[in-house]
Amino acid sequence: MNKIYGRDELKAIVDRLRQEGKTVVFTNGCFDILHAGHTRYLRAARTLGDVLVLALNSDSSVRSLKGGKRPIVPAAERAEVLAALSSVDYVTVFDEPTPLELIEFLRPDVIVKGGDWAEKDIVGGDAVRSWGGRVAVMPEIEGASTTNIIEKVLHVYGTGEGSGGKP
């Protein structure tokens, strides 16, 4: 079953699901190197409704947020890996700096972010509340981050010859 859709196709799916009385949960992020913190977060987010829509930052969007060396994994591959998770029902890629336009387009019932976000700072939170939806913040998983993984790899393997690994 395909889980990766463009925004127009996904809008039709979300509208149908809402007509069926389903609660649509929305989250977004870079998900550059998938780790246990991500999978725990996505499983928890999925429990907040019937369907979890994951909006994935495009490569250019990740670069603007994280810098020129990111993403490590291209968007198409990140989307494929995320779509393979049982907790994720639909994946779409967005190119804008924030997911606000997509949130306003899809009109999810719940928007969720990780504990490193204050509820008042969650992009799209005000919009979701304006149509009767809610905003949820999941607990942060200490030490679980893509940045930590990258730093560990660089520390252990180095970045040049003689580091015990291939550059």
C-alpha positions as CSV (number, residue, x, y, z in Angstrom):
1,M,0.0,0.0,0.0
2,N,1.3,3.4,-1.0
3,K,1.6,5.8,1.9
4,I,3.4,8.7,0.2
5,Y,1.2,11.3,-1.4
6,G,1.4,14.8,-2.9
7,R,-0.6,17.4,-1.0
8,D,-3.6,17.5,-3.3
9,E,-4.0,13.7,-3.2
10,L,-3.5,13.7,0.6
11,K,-6.2,16.5,1.0
12,A,-8.7,14.3,-0.8
13,I,-7.8,11.3,1.5
14,V,-7.9,13.5,4.7
15,D,-11.3,14.9,3.7
16,R,-12.7,11.4,3.1
17,L,-11.3,10.2,6.4
18,R,-12.9,13.1,8.2
19,Q,-16.2,12.4,6.6
20,E,-15.9,8.9,7.9
21,G,-15.6,10.3,11.4
22,K,-11.8,9.6,11.7
23,T,-9.6,11.9,13.8
24,V,-6.6,13.1,11.8
25,V,-3.3,13.7,13.6
26,F,-0.6,15.8,12.0
27,T,3.1,16.0,12.7
28,N,6.1,17.3,10.8
29,G,9.8,17.3,10.9
30,C,13.1,16.5,9.2
31,F,13.6,12.9,10.4
32,D,17.0,13.0,8.8
33,I,18.5,9.9,10.5
34,L,15.7,7.8,11.9
35,H,16.3,6.8,15.5
36,A,14.5,5.3,18.5
37,G,13.4,8.8,19.7
38,H,11.6,9.3,16.4
39,T,9.9,5.9,16.5
40,R,8.8,6.3,20.1
41,Y,7.5,9.8,19.3
42,L,5.6,8.6,16.2
43,R,4.0,5.7,18.0
44,A,2.8,8.0,20.8
45,A,1.5,10.6,18.3
46,R,-0.4,7.9,16.5
47,T,-2.4,7.1,19.7
48,L,-3.9,10.6,19.6
49,G,-6.2,9.8,16.7
50,D,-7.2,7.3,14.0
51,V,-4.7,8.4,11.3
52,L,-1.2,9.9,11.5
53,V,-0.1,12.2,8.7
54,L,3.6,13.0,8.7
55,A,4.8,16.1,6.8
56,L,8.4,15.7,5.9
57,N,10.7,18.7,5.3
58,S,12.1,18.6,1.8
59,D,15.9,18.6,1.3
60,S,16.0,22.4,0.7
61,S,13.8,23.0,3.7
62,V,16.1,20.9,5.9
63,R,19.2,22.8,4.5
64,S,17.5,26.1,5.5
65,L,16.8,24.8,9.0
66,K,19.9,22.7,9.7
67,G,22.6,24.1,7.5
68,G,24.3,23.2,4.2
69,K,25.6,19.8,5.3
70,R,22.1,18.4,6.0
71,P,20.1,16.4,5.2
72,I,22.3,13.3,5.4
73,V,19.5,11.2,3.8
74,P,17.5,12.6,0.8
75,A,13.8,13.3,1.2
76,A,12.7,10.4,-1.0
77,E,14.6,7.9,1.1
78,R,13.4,9.5,4.4
79,A,9.8,9.3,3.1
80,E,10.2,5.7,2.2
81,V,11.6,4.7,5.6
82,L,8.9,6.6,7.5
83,A,6.2,5.1,5.3
84,A,7.4,1.7,6.3
85,L,6.5,2.4,10.0
86,S,3.2,1.0,11.1
87,S,2.5,4.1,13.2
88,V,2.6,6.3,10.1
89,D,-0.4,6.2,7.9
90,Y,0.5,8.9,5.3
91,V,3.6,10.9,4.4
92,T,3.9,14.0,2.3
93,V,6.9,16.2,1.6
94,F,6.7,20.0,1.9
95,D,9.2,22.6,0.6
96,E,8.2,25.7,2.6
97,P,10.2,26.9,5.6
98,T,7.3,25.9,7.9
99,P,4.3,23.5,7.5
100,L,1.7,26.3,8.2
101,E,0.4,26.4,4.6
102,L,0.1,22.6,4.6
103,I,-1.7,22.5,8.0
104,E,-4.2,25.2,6.8
105,F,-4.7,23.2,3.6
106,L,-5.2,19.8,5.3
107,R,-7.0,21.1,8.5
108,P,-6.0,18.2,10.8
109,D,-7.9,17.6,14.1
110,V,-4.7,17.3,16.2
111,I,-1.2,18.7,15.6
112,V,1.6,17.2,17.7
113,K,5.2,18.0,18.2
114,G,8.0,16.8,20.5
115,G,8.8,18.0,23.9
116,D,11.5,20.3,22.7
117,W,8.7,22.6,21.6
118,A,6.6,24.9,23.8
119,E,2.9,24.6,22.9
120,K,2.7,28.3,22.2
121,D,5.5,28.1,19.6
122,I,4.1,25.2,17.6
123,V,3.6,26.4,14.0
124,G,0.0,25.9,13.0
125,G,-1.2,25.5,16.6
126,D,-3.4,28.7,16.5
127,A,-4.9,27.6,13.2
128,V,-5.7,24.1,14.4
129,R,-7.3,25.5,17.6
130,S,-9.3,28.0,15.5
131,W,-11.3,25.2,13.8
132,G,-11.8,23.3,17.0
133,G,-8.7,21.1,16.9
134,R,-6.1,20.6,19.6
135,V,-2.4,20.8,20.0
136,A,-0.4,18.1,21.8
137,V,3.2,18.1,23.0
138,M,4.9,14.7,23.5
139,P,7.6,14.2,26.1
140,E,11.1,14.7,24.9
141,I,13.3,11.6,24.8
142,E,16.6,12.6,26.4
143,G,19.7,12.3,24.3
144,A,17.8,11.0,21.2
145,S,18.7,13.3,18.3
146,T,20.1,13.2,14.8
147,T,22.7,15.8,15.8
148,N,23.9,13.5,18.6
149,I,24.2,10.6,16.2
150,I,26.2,12.7,13.7
151,E,28.5,14.0,16.4
152,K,29.1,10.4,17.7
153,V,29.9,9.1,14.2
154,L,32.3,12.0,13.6
155,H,34.0,11.4,17.0
156,V,34.3,7.7,16.6
157,Y,35.2,7.5,12.9
158,G,36.7,11.0,12.3
159,T,36.5,12.8,9.0
160,G,39.8,12.0,7.3
161,E,42.2,9.2,6.6
162,G,43.8,7.2,9.4
163,S,40.5,7.5,11.4
164,G,39.9,3.7,11.3
165,G,37.1,4.2,8.8
166,K,36.6,5.2,5.2
167,P,36.0,8.9,4.7
